[in-house]
Amino acid sequence: MCATMGMQPQPQTPRLSRRLQRQRFSSLLLDSATTIYVVHYLYNNPSYLNPWNLPNMQLWLLGFIAIRLGVVFYDHLVVLLIEKCFKSKVLPTREPGAPPVRYVSLDKRSIVYLSLNAFNEYAFVMRLTHYLWWGGHQQLLTWKLTQMTLCNTILALGIMFVSMDMLYAPLHHLLHLPTFYPLIHKHHHRQHFPARGYLDAGNEHPIEHMIGVVCTWFAVCVAEILLPTFGMWLERVKEHGLSGLLDGEETATWTQGGGVHALTVIVFFQFHAALAMLNHSPYNVQFSLPFMGSASLFGAENKMLQWLDEITFVGKWMKRIFTGQWFKYSVGHHEMHHRKFNFNYGQYCMLYDLWMGTFLEYEGPMSAEEIEARKKKKLKER
């Protein structure tokens, strides 16, 4: 009895809830199935990792190292330009005197994800350059400077950015559904206040990273095929009527490439990489379309904009479209996404979020009094 009374109670190890157990099992199952599929695919399609047919492993690894060094250099170059040339300040949440924010260090899983994604990036760069070098779709994509036009440069660049976000935003939204979020996207949201540029941008599940690669390919293909195909369809309709659209049975007869210049794709990729890094940095960088959305262009007294304000339901949405407010890039928008997960799914333009009602303006740091006042205000509004 005395021995029993003298025994110290053993600390109980916390048992995982059934929900967490199911999530871990589902995550293990998903990662295992993905690994098996990728290994099987690469075994049967080795050219995916070597589209240039490099003759030996040493040369392939040399290219991989060169790309990694290029990424590190580019990451630092973007920061240098932002700080020294553009004199950008940090976001209000990172200013001296603001409440301290919590930063999460890179764990073992993060290192594994970054390493796997680095190989995927290398494969993507090789495949993209190979695609451009051999002329893209139907070998109509050109490198000649004399063939640069407004359509295959400026217009194509805009098409790539918008089409990429219009695919990426809904897929990003899908990853936030309760079924997928803990399995794929949750890891990327460990960092509520991204600050490390590329390291925070690329620190994501490989499935999510592949989704980003697919969206980039989609943007390039849309820009290359969209305008030439529409032009070809119009010519067929003029000559043969609507029946002209149905001529031929193969895809090549009703699509046409060559709508983007090779250098435009390279410029797009550079801006895409820079903006993705900035989205996960502390700098307060923002801009809208250069030819739309400026007060000097439309003016506060513009009668058309005043008329749009009076239209019920769709007026404000149409105003944002006409004035270019839907393409207002802001690092603050993406910080808000990391702080409040269910808003601002777009990367560059907020068209999807404005449409779906998930857009949230940037909010700076608030004191305890301000937070309490906001809560009371929301309760009164209910």
C-alpha positions in Angstrom: 0.0 0.0 0.0 2.8 2.4 0.9 4.7 1.5 -2.2 1.6 2.2 -4.2 1.1 5.5 -2.5 4.7 6.4 -3.1 4.6 5.8 -6.8 4.5 8.9 -9.0 1.8 9.0 -11.7 3.3 8.4 -15.1 2.9 11.2 -17.6 0.4 10.2 -20.3 1.5 10.7 -23.9 -1.2 12.7 -25.7 -3.2 10.6 -28.1 -3.7 11.8 -31.6 -7.3 12.6 -32.4 -9.0 10.4 -35.0 -9.2 13.4 -37.3 -5.4 14.0 -37.1 -4.7 10.3 -37.5 -6.8 10.2 -40.7 -5.0 13.2 -42.0 -1.6 11.7 -41.4 -2.7 8.5 -43.0 -4.2 10.3 -46.0 -1.0 12.4 -46.3 1.2 9.3 -46.3 -1.1 7.6 -48.8 -1.0 10.6 -51.1 2.8 11.1 -50.9 3.4 7.4 -51.5 1.1 7.2 -54.5 2.6 10.4 -56.0 6.1 9.0 -55.5 5.3 5.7 -57.2 3.6 7.5 -60.1 6.5 10.0 -60.6 9.1 7.2 -60.4 7.1 5.1 -62.9 6.6 8.1 -65.2 10.3 9.1 -65.2 11.4 5.5 -65.7 9.2 5.3 -68.9 9.9 8.9 -70.0 13.5 9.7 -69.1 13.5 12.5 -71.6 11.3 14.6 -69.3 14.4 15.4 -67.2 16.7 15.7 -70.2 14.9 17.1 -73.2 18.1 18.4 -74.7 19.6 14.9 -74.7 22.7 15.9 -72.7 25.3 13.1 -73.3 26.3 12.4 -69.7 25.3 12.9 -66.1 28.2 15.3 -65.4 26.9 17.8 -67.9 23.4 17.4 -66.6 24.5 18.1 -63.0 26.6 21.0 -64.2 23.4 22.5 -65.7 21.5 21.9 -62.5 24.2 23.7 -60.4 24.2 26.6 -62.9 20.4 27.0 -62.6 20.6 26.9 -58.7 23.3 29.5 -58.7 21.2 31.6 -61.1 18.2 31.4 -58.8 20.3 32.5 -55.8 21.8 35.4 -57.8 18.4 36.4 -59.2 16.8 36.4 -55.7 19.5 38.7 -54.4 19.4 40.9 -57.6 15.7 41.5 -57.1 16.2 42.5 -53.5 19.0 44.8 -54.5 16.9 46.5 -57.2 14.0 47.0 -54.8 16.1 48.5 -52.1 18.6 50.6 -54.0 16.9 51.5 -57.3 13.2 51.7 -56.4 13.8 52.6 -52.7 10.8 50.5 -51.6 9.9 50.5 -48.0 8.9 47.5 -46.0 5.3 46.6 -45.3 3.7 48.3 -42.2 3.8 45.0 -40.3 7.6 44.9 -40.6 8.3 48.5 -39.7 10.2 49.3 -36.6 7.8 49.7 -33.7 5.2 47.4 -35.1 4.2 44.4 -33.0 6.7 41.6 -33.6 5.7 39.0 -36.2 6.4 35.3 -35.9 8.9 33.8 -38.4 9.1 30.0 -38.9 12.5 28.4 -39.7 13.0 25.8 -42.3 12.5 22.3 -41.0 13.6 19.0 -42.5 10.4 18.7 -44.5 11.0 22.2 -45.9 14.5 21.2 -47.0 13.1 18.0 -48.7 10.4 20.0 -50.5 12.8 22.7 -51.7 15.2 20.0 -53.0 12.5 18.1 -54.9 11.1 21.3 -56.3 14.6 22.4 -57.4 14.8 19.4 -59.7 11.3 20.1 -61.0 12.3 23.7 -61.8 15.4 22.5 -63.6 13.3 20.1 -65.7 10.9 23.0 -66.4 13.6 25.4 -67.5 15.1 22.8 -69.8 11.8 21.9 -71.3 10.7 25.5 -71.8 14.0 26.5 -73.5 13.8 23.4 -75.7 10.2 24.3 -76.6 11.2 27.9 -77.5 14.3 26.8 -79.4 12.4 24.4 -81.7 9.7 27.0 -82.5 6.9 26.0 -80.1 3.5 24.9 -81.4 3.8 24.1 -85.1 7.3 25.6 -85.2 5.8 29.1 -85.8 7.3 30.7 -82.7 10.1 33.1 -83.8 13.3 34.5 -82.4 13.9 37.1 -85.1 13.9 40.7 -83.8 12.5 41.9 -87.1 9.3 39.9 -86.4 8.5 41.5 -83.1 5.1 43.2 -83.1 2.7 44.8 -80.6 0.6 41.6 -80.6 3.4 39.1 -79.9 5.1 41.3 -77.3 3.1 43.7 -75.2 -0.3 42.1 -75.8 1.0 38.5 -75.5 2.7 39.5 -72.2 -0.6 40.7 -70.8 -2.4 37.5 -72.0 0.2 35.4 -70.2 -0.1 37.1 -66.9 -3.9 37.2 -66.9 -4.4 33.6 -68.2 -1.9 32.3 -65.7 -3.7 33.9 -62.8 -7.2 32.9 -64.1 -6.1 29.2 -63.9 -3.9 29.5 -60.8 -6.4 31.4 -58.6 -9.2 28.8 -58.8 -6.7 25.9 -58.3 -5.2 27.7 -55.4 -8.7 28.2 -54.0 -9.3 24.4 -54.5 -6.2 23.7 -52.4 -7.8 25.6 -49.5 -10.7 23.2 -49.3 -10.7 21.2 -46.1 -10.1 18.0 -48.0 -6.9 19.1 -49.7 -5.6 21.9 -47.4 -3.9 19.7 -44.7 -2.5 17.3 -47.2 -0.9 19.7 -49.7 -1.1 23.4 -49.0 -0.9 23.7 -45.2 2.9 23.4 -45.2 3.3 26.5 -47.3 1.2 28.5 -44.8 3.5 27.7 -41.9 4.9 31.2 -42.6 2.3 33.8 -41.8 4.6 36.6 -42.7 6.8 35.5 -45.6 10.2 37.2 -45.7 12.8 35.0 -47.4 11.8 35.5 -51.0 12.5 32.4 -53.0 12.9 30.1 -50.0 9.4 31.0 -48.8 7.9 30.9 -52.3 9.4 27.5 -53.2 8.7 26.0 -49.8 5.6 24.1 -50.8 4.5 20.5 -51.4 5.8 19.1 -54.8 2.2 18.6 -56.0 1.5 22.3 -55.4 4.8 23.2 -57.1 3.7 21.1 -60.2 0.4 23.0 -60.2 2.4 26.2 -60.5 4.5 24.7 -63.4 1.3 23.6 -65.2 -0.1 27.1 -64.9 3.0 28.7 -66.4 2.9 26.3 -69.3 -0.8 27.1 -69.7 0.0 30.8 -69.9 2.7 30.3 -72.6 0.4 28.1 -74.7 -2.6 30.4 -74.4 -0.5 33.4 -75.5 1.0 31.5 -78.4 -2.2 30.0 -79.7 -5.1 32.4 -78.8 -4.7 35.3 -81.2 -3.4 33.4 -84.2 -6.2 30.8 -83.8 -8.9 33.5 -83.6 -7.4 35.2 -86.7 -7.5 31.9 -88.6 -11.1 31.2 -87.5 -12.2 34.7 -88.7 -10.6 34.1 -92.1 -12.4 30.7 -92.4 -15.7 32.2 -91.4 -15.3 35.0 -94.0 -14.5 32.5 -96.8 -16.7 29.6 -95.9 -19.1 30.7 -93.2 -19.5 28.8 -89.9 -18.9 25.5 -91.7 -15.3 26.6 -92.3 -14.6 26.1 -88.6 -15.3 22.4 -88.9 -12.9 21.7 -91.7 -10.3 19.0 -91.0 -10.2 16.4 -88.2 -6.9 17.0 -86.6 -6.2 19.6 -83.9 -3.5 21.2 -86.1 -6.2 22.3 -88.6 -8.2 24.4 -86.1 -5.4 25.8 -83.9 -2.4 27.9 -84.9 0.7 28.9 -83.1 3.2 31.8 -83.3 1.2 34.3 -81.3 4.1 35.1 -79.0 7.8 36.0 -79.5 10.4 33.9 -77.9 11.9 36.9 -76.1 8.5 37.8 -74.7 8.2 34.4 -73.1 11.7 34.9 -71.5 10.7 38.3 -70.2 7.4 36.9 -68.8 9.3 34.1 -67.0 11.8 36.7 -65.5 8.9 38.9 -64.3 7.0 35.9 -63.1 9.9 34.7 -61.0 10.7 38.1 -59.6 7.0 38.8 -58.6 6.7 35.4 -57.0 9.8 36.1 -54.9 8.5 39.6 -54.0 5.2 38.1 -52.9 7.1 36.3 -50.2 9.3 39.3 -49.2 8.7 42.1 -46.6 8.8 44.9 -49.2 5.8 47.1 -49.9 5.8 46.8 -53.7 2.6 47.6 -55.6 1.6 48.7 -59.1 -1.4 48.6 -61.4 -1.7 48.4 -65.2 0.4 51.3 -66.7 -2.3 52.3 -69.1 -5.3 51.7 -67.0 -6.5 52.6 -63.5 -4.8 55.9 -63.1 -6.7 58.9 -61.8 -5.0 61.2 -64.3 -6.4 59.0 -67.2 -10.0 58.8 -65.9 -10.3 61.5 -63.3 -12.6 61.6 -60.3 -15.3 63.5 -62.2 -15.5 61.1 -65.2 -19.2 60.8 -66.1 -18.9 57.2 -67.2 -17.4 56.1 -63.9 -20.0 58.0 -62.0 -22.7 56.3 -64.1 -21.1 52.9 -63.3 -21.3 53.7 -59.6 -25.1 54.1 -59.9 -25.6 50.6 -61.4 -26.8 48.2 -58.7 -24.8 45.0 -58.0 -22.4 45.0 -61.0 -21.5 48.7 -61.2 -18.5 48.7 -58.8 -17.3 45.4 -60.3 -17.5 46.9 -63.9 -15.7 50.0 -62.7 -12.8 47.9 -61.3 -12.5 46.1 -64.7 -12.6 49.3 -66.8 -10.1 51.2 -64.6 -7.7 48.3 -64.3 -8.0 48.0 -60.5 -8.3 44.2 -61.0 -4.7 44.1 -62.1 -3.3 45.9 -59.1 -0.3 43.9 -58.0 0.6 44.2 -54.3 2.9 42.3 -52.0 0.5 43.3 -49.3 -2.3 41.4 -51.0 -0.4 38.1 -50.7 0.7 38.9 -47.1 -3.0 39.1 -46.3 -3.5 35.7 -47.9 -0.9 34.2 -45.6 -2.3 36.0 -42.6 -6.0 35.3 -43.4 -6.0 32.1 -45.4 -9.3 32.4 -47.2 -8.7 35.6 -49.2 -6.6 36.8 -52.1 -6.1 33.6 -54.0 -4.7 35.4 -57.1 -0.9 36.1 -57.5 -0.8 39.1 -59.7 -4.3 40.3 -60.6 -7.3 40.2 -58.3 -9.9 39.6 -61.0 -10.8 36.1 -59.6 -11.0 37.4 -56.0 -13.1 40.4 -57.0 -15.4 38.1 -58.9 -15.7 35.5 -56.1 -15.9 38.0 -53.2 -12.6 36.8 -51.7 -10.6 40.0 -52.2 -9.3 41.7 -49.0 -7.5 45.0 -48.9 -4.2 45.2 -46.9 -4.5 45.8 -43.2 -1.6 47.1 -41.2 -0.7 46.2 -37.7 -3.4 47.0 -35.1 -3.2 47.6 -31.4 -5.3 45.6 -28.9 -7.7 48.6 -28.6 -8.2 48.7 -32.4 -8.8 45.0 -32.5 -11.4 45.2 -29.8 -13.1 48.2 -31.4 -13.3 46.3 -34.7 -14.9 43.3 -33.0 -17.5 45.5 -31.4 -18.2 47.2 -34.7 -18.7 43.8 -36.4 -21.1 42.7 -33.7 -23.1 45.9 -34.1 -23.3 45.3 -37.9 -24.8 41.8 -37.3 
